[in-house]
Amino acid sequence: MTKHLRVAIIGAGPAGIYAGNILKNQHPDVAIDLFDSLPAPYGLIRYGVAPDHPRIKGIVNSLHEMLGEGSIRFFGNVTFGRDLTLDDIHEHYHAVIFATGAIKDAPLAIPGVDLDGSYGAADFVSWYDGHPDYPLTWPLEAAQVAVLGNGNVALDVARVLAKHAEDMLTTDIPANVYDGLKASPVTDVHVFGRRGPAQIKFTPIELRELGEIRDVDIVLYDEDFPEGWFNEDAEGVTNQHRVMARIIEGWRTEQAERREAGEPGASRRLHLHFFSSPVEVLGADGKVSGMRFERTALNDDGASVHGTGEFVEYPLQAVYRAIGYFGSELPDVPFDAMRGVVRNEGGRVVDESGAQQSGLYATGWIKRGPVGLIGHTKSDASETIENLLADADSLADPASGNTEALLLELAERGVEFTTWAGWLQLDAHERALGAAYDAGVARERVKVVSREEQVRISRA
């Protein structure tokens, strides 16, 4: 198959960039345009990974190489459905791949969830990562905070809340985020999970990092650790599980030794609670004042849990829900509202009856749901590209002879789109801000938060 293809990709995060890179490697006779609603590329890596995770952010280097090679054109500050429509796609491209991810919080249907002081973790992550569509300030007014969830996002949120602001200065956090965290009165962060410590969904690196936070004690509770709580020979137990069990047991030993020695505690504490199912967010005068949990116990399958009828309440002033992400519907694209994904089979977009929608494809979290790590998007993209190329000969040729006409149309509509060259300018500007930062620490960059300023610098 030697047909020349023009393909648009909506979403410039890892899923979209991996898809473009795989496509151009497997079918060199292709023109790929990568669109994103944000002025800067990298999506989840720039706006969804905690700033004190340079190892994960290192993925940016490989993504940078893929876009910098020149075969994939980047256009930022272009919103699908508003600036760029599906009709535009059909007119100018053979196919489109949707890689918009999942950026909303999954709902939690319990009483009090809408009280002032109850927040979605996705919103908080966007704030501390300097997302341009979120307010510059965040109401960090609580001394006692709950984080609901036992995944890596829950640990990220808990760690950022508990950490002293000055220990974040070596990262790329924006100035407004540093100022907000510095003024936080937090003393205790409580992380709650429905299941037991042997069923946690963290990774060993994430878990280990908790114990390395300066001036923060890890607090564990004996009632969450029944005799024989971890069976390393049980079915499904991996080396990762064994490592995490050793980390937790090490913390329990250290905690007991500190108590016995009467050592003074740290100024902040990070509590890990297990077998706790959220029942109600308690409030007073419209604000969060506490939370009620039902104690759970493992079922015979050793994985799921059931309620025990025992209830526990904790005084709290804020609650962060980190129970998962959920995808957003795209205009004129078949969507499964129950799962929060674009309807698809193997990346081919289909309608409710299962009929394939010609030229429409999906990859990443908007394809399979918000599960798996960043690396999983590579295999995900491979499947989508394989099916797109299998369909190539049947794809309708676009009415327009080239895509330059589309760029003129965007400009005529008043869309101030950014480019790869513009990103390089913004990247250099942020790095210069980091180099000039005068606080006795080395900073790689300081993020520019304002969308208007990002666009202005990128289009200078």
C-alpha positions, 0 to 999 in steps of 0.5 A: 500500500503506497497511498499518500495519506494526510492524517490529523491527530487531536491531542498532543500528549504521549498517546497522540505523539506516539501514534504519530511517530508509529504512523510515520515510521510504518508509512513514510508517505504521510503528512501528520498534523498534531492539534492540541487545545493547549498552547504547549505540547506534551499533555499529561506529562506537562499538566498531569504529572506531579512536578517533583517527578523528574523521572517520569517527566524525562519522557518529555525528552523522547517526545521532544525528539519525535516532534523535533524530527520535523515529520509531525507538525504541531499546532497548539491553542486549537480546540476541536469542536470550536476552532476545528470541526469534524467537517474541517477534518473530512475536508482536509484529511484522510483520517483523524486520530482522537487522543484527547485523554481523560481529564475529568474526575470520576464521580463519587455519589455520596452525600456531602460531596458537593460541600465547600472544601470537597475537591476533585483531584484532577482539578487540584493536579491541574492547578499545581501543574500550572494548567492555563485554564484553571484559577491561579489560586487554590483554597489551601485553608485546611489543617486536616485533609483527606485524600480518597483513593489508593492509586498513584494520583492519590499519592501524588496529591497527598505528597504535594499537600504534605510537602513543605513548599521550599522542598518543591523549589527545585521543580518546575512549579509556577510561582503562584503554586509555590506561594499557595503551598507555602501559605498552607496551614496543613498539618495532617494528610489522611489517605483512605483506601477501600481495600487492605494494604496488600491490595494497594495500586501504587507503584514501589517508587511512588510509595517509597517517595512518601517516606523520603519527604522531609519533616513528614512522618508516615502514620499507620494503624495496627487495626489495618494490619491483621495477622498475616496481612501479606502472603507473598506466596498468594496467587497474583503476588508480584515482586512489586507487591513484595517490595511494597510490603517490605516498605510498609513493614519498614515504616511500621517498625520505624514508627514503633521505635520512635514511639518507644524512644519518645522521639519528637514527631515531625511538624506534619504527618501523612496517615495511611488508612485502609479498609475504609469506604467513604460513606458521607462528607460531613459539613457545617455551614456549607463547608466540609467538617469531617468524613464518615467511613464504613470499615470494610473486610476482605471477601473470600476471594482476597481481593474485593471487600464488603462493609462490616457495619462499623462506622468511623468519623474523622474531623477534616476541613478538606477532601480530595477525591482521587478515585479515577479519571473520566473522558470528555465527549467530543463534538460529533464523535460517538461516545460511550457516556457510561465508560467515558470513552469514544466508542471504538473497536480496536481504535476504529470509531464505531456508532451505537450499532457497531458500524465503523465511522470512516476515517475516525480513530482513537488511541490512549485513555479516550480509547480504552479508559484511564487505566495503565501507565504512560508506557501502555499508550505505545501498544495502544497506539500500535493497534490503532495505527495497524487498523488505520493502515489496513483501512487506508485504501478505502479512506476517502480522499479529502476535497482540499488538495492540501492542508495549508488552506486549513491554516489560512481558515484558522487564521481567518477565524481568529485562531491564534494557533501556536507551532513547534517553533513557538514551543521552542521559544516558550521552552527557552523562556521558561528555562531562562526564568528558572536560571534567573530564579534567585532563591539559592536553588537550581531550577530547570524552568519556571512554568508560564501559566497564563494562556495569553502569555504562552500564546504571546511568547510562542507567536512573538 
